[in-house]
Amino acid sequence: MNEGVLLWGLVFGSIGLFNFMYGKKVGNPMIRYTGLALMVYPYFFSSAIVIIVVGVGLMFLPMFVKL
């Protein structure tokens, strides 16, 4: 692991924590599950580019998929 992977994992994990708490507060399961995914997925990838691409995709997912 290098510094970029750790930094981007921290960034998207923090965004995921905010989304999880916000989704729980407003009762929206899509935002809550996306936040959970944002917190967990950086553990499974070792490339900073992949972490960025997947993270941005997960951030925009609630805009297009409604539960």
DRENTORKOL-3810 file (N, C-alpha, C; in nm, 4 decimals):
REM DRENTORKOL-3810
@n.u->0.0845; n.v->-0.1187; n.w->0.0000; ca.u->0.0000; ca.v->0.0000; ca.w->0.0000; c.u->0.0883; c.v->0.1240; c.w->0.0000
@n.u->0.0419; n.v->0.2226; n.w->-0.0716; ca.u->0.1151; ca.v->0.3484; ca.w->-0.0720; c.u->0.0276; c.v->0.4587; c.w->-0.0122
@n.u->0.0803; n.v->0.5783; n.w->-0.0100; ca.u->0.0106; ca.v->0.6892; ca.w->0.0539; c.u->-0.1177; c.v->0.7267; c.w->-0.0184
@n.u->-0.1178; n.v->0.7149; n.w->-0.1508; ca.u->-0.2368; ca.v->0.7500; ca.w->-0.2276; c.u->-0.3551; c.v->0.6616; c.w->-0.1962
@n.u->-0.3292; n.v->0.5330; n.w->-0.1811; ca.u->-0.4367; ca.v->0.4388; ca.w->-0.1478; c.u->-0.4936; c.v->0.4715; c.w->-0.0104
@n.u->-0.4074; n.v->0.4997; n.w->0.0846; ca.u->-0.4544; ca.v->0.5337; ca.w->0.2195; c.u->-0.5316; c.v->0.6648; c.w->0.2208
@n.u->-0.4824; n.v->0.7643; n.w->0.1487; ca.u->-0.5490; ca.v->0.8946; ca.w->0.1445; c.u->-0.6871; c.v->0.8839; c.w->0.0809
@n.u->-0.6959; n.v->0.8200; n.w->-0.0349; ca.u->-0.8253; ca.v->0.8090; ca.w->-0.1030; c.u->-0.9205; c.v->0.7187; c.w->-0.0255
@n.u->-0.8688; n.v->0.6175; n.w->0.0401; ca.u->-0.9532; ca.v->0.5347; ca.w->0.1249; c.u->-1.0121; c.v->0.6145; c.w->0.2401
@n.u->-0.9317; n.v->0.7020; n.w->0.2984; ca.u->-0.9799; ca.v->0.7878; ca.w->0.4061; c.u->-1.0843; c.v->0.8869; c.w->0.3559
@n.u->-1.0598; n.v->0.9463; n.w->0.2396; ca.u->-1.1533; ca.v->1.0439; ca.w->0.1825; c.u->-1.2891; c.v->0.9789; c.w->0.1553
@n.u->-1.2879; n.v->0.8669; n.w->0.0823; ca.u->-1.4152; ca.v->0.8041; ca.w->0.0481; c.u->-1.4793; c.v->0.7361; c.w->0.1690
@n.u->-1.4005; n.v->0.6907; n.w->0.2629; ca.u->-1.4562; ca.v->0.6370; ca.w->0.3863; c.u->-1.5271; c.v->0.7439; c.w->0.4678
@n.u->-1.4717; n.v->0.8639; n.w->0.4703; ca.u->-1.5359; ca.v->0.9750; ca.w->0.5413; c.u->-1.6660; c.v->1.0165; c.w->0.4731
@n.u->-1.6639; n.v->1.0227; n.w->0.3419; ca.u->-1.7859; ca.v->1.0539; ca.w->0.2675; c.u->-1.8903; c.v->0.9450; c.w->0.2915
@n.u->-1.8452; n.v->0.8205; n.w->0.2958; ca.u->-1.9359; ca.v->0.7096; ca.w->0.3228; c.u->-1.9984; c.v->0.7172; c.w->0.4611
@n.u->-1.9202; n.v->0.7565; n.w->0.5602; ca.u->-1.9735; ca.v->0.7711; ca.w->0.6956; c.u->-2.0812; c.v->0.8784; c.w->0.6985
@n.u->-2.0571; n.v->0.9912; n.w->0.6315; ca.u->-2.1568; ca.v->1.0970; ca.w->0.6246; c.u->-2.2831; c.v->1.0466; c.w->0.5543
@n.u->-2.2673; n.v->0.9769; n.w->0.4408; ca.u->-2.3832; ca.v->0.9255; ca.w->0.3682; c.u->-2.4602; c.v->0.8242; c.w->0.4519
@n.u->-2.3895; n.v->0.7379; n.w->0.5232; ca.u->-2.4557; ca.v->0.6387; ca.w->0.6069; c.u->-2.5392; c.v->0.7065; c.w->0.7150
@n.u->-2.4824; n.v->0.8048; n.w->0.7832; ca.u->-2.5550; ca.v->0.8737; ca.w->0.8896; c.u->-2.6724; c.v->0.9533; c.w->0.8335
@n.u->-2.6522; n.v->1.0194; n.w->0.7196; ca.u->-2.7594; ca.v->1.0977; ca.w->0.6578; c.u->-2.8711; c.v->1.0059; c.w->0.6084
@n.u->-2.8369; n.v->0.8944; n.w->0.5452; ca.u->-2.9377; ca.v->0.8014; ca.w->0.4978; c.u->-3.0179; c.v->0.7411; c.w->0.6111
@n.u->-2.9526; n.v->0.7173; n.w->0.7234; ca.u->-3.0225; ca.v->0.6651; ca.w->0.8402; c.u->-3.1168; c.v->0.7708; c.w->0.8973
@n.u->-3.0732; n.v->0.8962; n.w->0.8972; ca.u->-3.1542; ca.v->1.0046; ca.w->0.9522; c.u->-3.2802; c.v->1.0285; c.w->0.8700
@n.u->-3.2666; n.v->1.0300; n.w->0.7368; ca.u->-3.3820; ca.v->1.0585; ca.w->0.6510; c.u->-3.4588; c.v->0.9327; c.w->0.6134
@n.u->-3.4074; n.v->0.8152; n.w->0.6473; ca.u->-3.4765; ca.v->0.6907; ca.w->0.6193; c.u->-3.4659; c.v->0.6443; c.w->0.4757
@n.u->-3.3589; n.v->0.6820; n.w->0.4081; ca.u->-3.3386; ca.v->0.6424; ca.w->0.2688; c.u->-3.2384; c.v->0.5267; c.w->0.2649
@n.u->-3.2851; n.v->0.4054; n.w->0.2323; ca.u->-3.1928; ca.v->0.2919; ca.w->0.2350; c.u->-3.0865; c.v->0.2965; c.w->0.1254
@n.u->-3.1141; n.v->0.3579; n.w->0.0121; ca.u->-3.0146; ca.v->0.3644; ca.w->-0.0956; c.u->-2.8938; c.v->0.4469; c.w->-0.0524
@n.u->-2.9179; n.v->0.5604; n.w->0.0088; ca.u->-2.8074; ca.v->0.6447; ca.w->0.0564; c.u->-2.7326; c.v->0.5742; c.w->0.1691
@n.u->-2.8050; n.v->0.5071; n.w->0.2555; ca.u->-2.7425; ca.v->0.4360; ca.w->0.3674; c.u->-2.6531; c.v->0.3217; c.w->0.3174
@n.u->-2.7030; n.v->0.2415; n.w->0.2245; ca.u->-2.6233; ca.v->0.1296; ca.w->0.1728; c.u->-2.5057; c.v->0.1769; c.w->0.0887
@n.u->-2.5248; n.v->0.2865; n.w->0.0166; ca.u->-2.4134; ca.v->0.3421; ca.w->-0.0598; c.u->-2.3052; c.v->0.3940; c.w->0.0341
@n.u->-2.3448; n.v->0.4561; n.w->0.1436; ca.u->-2.2485; ca.v->0.5006; ca.w->0.2432; c.u->-2.1721; c.v->0.3851; c.w->0.3047
@n.u->-2.2415; n.v->0.2766; n.w->0.3313; ca.u->-2.1750; ca.v->0.1578; ca.w->0.3847; c.u->-2.0751; c.v->0.1015; c.w->0.2832
@n.u->-2.1144; n.v->0.0979; n.w->0.1573; ca.u->-2.0244; ca.v->0.0494; ca.w->0.0525; c.u->-1.9024; c.v->0.1400; c.w->0.0385
@n.u->-1.9217; n.v->0.2723; n.w->0.0497; ca.u->-1.8093; ca.v->0.3647; ca.w->0.0409; c.u->-1.7109; c.v->0.3461; c.w->0.1565
@n.u->-1.7598; n.v->0.3065; n.w->0.2712; ca.u->-1.6700; ca.v->0.2844; ca.w->0.3840; c.u->-1.5918; c.v->0.1538; c.w->0.3714
@n.u->-1.6481; n.v->0.0537; n.w->0.3063; ca.u->-1.5893; ca.v->-0.0794; ca.w->0.3063; c.u->-1.5028; c.v->-0.1084; c.w->0.1837
@n.u->-1.5411; n.v->-0.0586; n.w->0.0657; ca.u->-1.4754; ca.v->-0.1028; ca.w->-0.0570; c.u->-1.3258; c.v->-0.0718; c.w->-0.0658
@n.u->-1.2707; n.v->0.0346; n.w->-0.0055; ca.u->-1.1266; ca.v->0.0581; ca.w->-0.0201; c.u->-1.0389; c.v->-0.0546; c.w->0.0355
@n.u->-1.0940; n.v->-0.1382; n.w->0.1224; ca.u->-1.0155; ca.v->-0.2491; ca.w->0.1765; c.u->-0.9880; c.v->-0.3572; c.w->0.0722
@n.u->-1.0640; n.v->-0.3583; n.w->-0.0357; ca.u->-1.0537; ca.v->-0.4653; ca.w->-0.1340; c.u->-0.9718; c.v->-0.4282; c.w->-0.2575
@n.u->-0.9294; n.v->-0.3035; n.w->-0.2707; ca.u->-0.8534; ca.v->-0.2590; ca.w->-0.3873; c.u->-0.7186; c.v->-0.2031; c.w->-0.3432
@n.u->-0.6176; n.v->-0.2231; n.w->-0.4269; ca.u->-0.4844; ca.v->-0.1749; ca.w->-0.3914; c.u->-0.4334; c.v->-0.0691; c.w->-0.4877
@n.u->-0.5173; n.v->-0.0209; n.w->-0.5775; ca.u->-0.4776; ca.v->0.0818; ca.w->-0.6728; c.u->-0.5569; c.v->0.2097; c.w->-0.6444
@n.u->-0.4868; n.v->0.3209; n.w->-0.6384; ca.u->-0.5535; ca.v->0.4482; ca.w->-0.6104; c.u->-0.6500; c.v->0.4860; c.w->-0.7224
@n.u->-0.6151; n.v->0.4563; n.w->-0.8466; ca.u->-0.7023; ca.v->0.4893; ca.w->-0.9596; c.u->-0.8337; c.v->0.4121; c.w->-0.9490
@n.u->-0.8272; n.v->0.2855; n.w->-0.9158; ca.u->-0.9481; ca.v->0.2037; ca.w->-0.9020; c.u->-1.0328; c.v->0.2548; c.w->-0.7859
@n.u->-0.9701; n.v->0.2921; n.w->-0.6777; ca.u->-1.0432; ca.v->0.3443; ca.w->-0.5626; c.u->-1.1158; c.v->0.4729; c.w->-0.5995
@n.u->-1.0526; n.v->0.5593; n.w->-0.6752; ca.u->-1.1158; ca.v->0.6844; ca.w->-0.7165; c.u->-1.2336; c.v->0.6577; c.w->-0.8091
@n.u->-1.2148; n.v->0.5721; n.w->-0.9086; ca.u->-1.3211; ca.v->0.5448; ca.w->-1.0068; c.u->-1.4420; c.v->0.4798; c.w->-0.9391
@n.u->-1.4182; n.v->0.3801; n.w->-0.8567; ca.u->-1.5286; ca.v->0.3123; ca.w->-0.7885; c.u->-1.5957; c.v->0.4072; c.w->-0.6891
@n.u->-1.5178; n.v->0.4871; n.w->-0.6194; ca.u->-1.5736; ca.v->0.5805; ca.w->-0.5221; c.u->-1.6622; c.v->0.6858; c.w->-0.5859
@n.u->-1.6177; n.v->0.7418; n.w->-0.6968; ca.u->-1.6996; ca.v->0.8410; ca.w->-0.7663; c.u->-1.8269; c.v->0.7751; c.w->-0.8193
@n.u->-1.8138; n.v->0.6541; n.w->-0.8708; ca.u->-1.9325; ca.v->0.5825; ca.w->-0.9175; c.u->-2.0324; c.v->0.5571; c.w->-0.8066
@n.u->-1.9830; n.v->0.5160; n.w->-0.6906; ca.u->-2.0721; ca.v->0.4925; ca.w->-0.5773; c.u->-2.1342; c.v->0.6220; c.w->-0.5257
@n.u->-2.0623; n.v->0.7320; n.w->-0.5356; ca.u->-2.1177; ca.v->0.8595; ca.w->-0.4902; c.u->-2.2338; c.v->0.9036; c.w->-0.5777
@n.u->-2.2275; n.v->0.8759; n.w->-0.7081; ca.u->-2.3333; ca.v->0.9183; ca.w->-0.7984; c.u->-2.4451; c.v->0.8151; c.w->-0.8122
@n.u->-2.4273; n.v->0.6971; n.w->-0.7580; ca.u->-2.5275; ca.v->0.5907; ca.w->-0.7695; c.u->-2.6650; c.v->0.6292; c.w->-0.7143
@n.u->-2.6754; n.v->0.6938; n.w->-0.5973; ca.u->-2.8095; ca.v->0.7286; ca.w->-0.5466; c.u->-2.8860; c.v->0.8266; c.w->-0.6352
@n.u->-2.8181; n.v->0.9005; n.w->-0.7200; ca.u->-2.8876; ca.v->0.9921; ca.w->-0.8098; c.u->-2.9646; c.v->0.9185; c.w->-0.9186
@n.u->-2.9172; n.v->0.8009; n.w->-0.9559; ca.u->-2.9746; ca.v->0.7281; ca.w->-1.0677; c.u->-3.0592; c.v->0.6089; c.w->-1.0265
@n.u->-3.0368; n.v->0.5552; n.w->-0.9074; ca.u->-3.1118; ca.v->0.4389; ca.w->-0.8602; c.u->-3.1920; c.v->0.4808; c.w->-0.7382
@n.u->-3.3219; n.v->0.4633; n.w->-0.7459; ca.u->-3.4094; ca.v->0.4992; ca.w->-0.6332; c.u->-3.4687; c.v->0.3721; c.w->-0.5748
@n.u->-3.4641; n.v->0.3596; n.w->-0.4430; ca.u->-3.5272; ca.v->0.2467; ca.w->-0.3735; c.u->-3.6509; c.v->0.2934; c.w->-0.3020
END
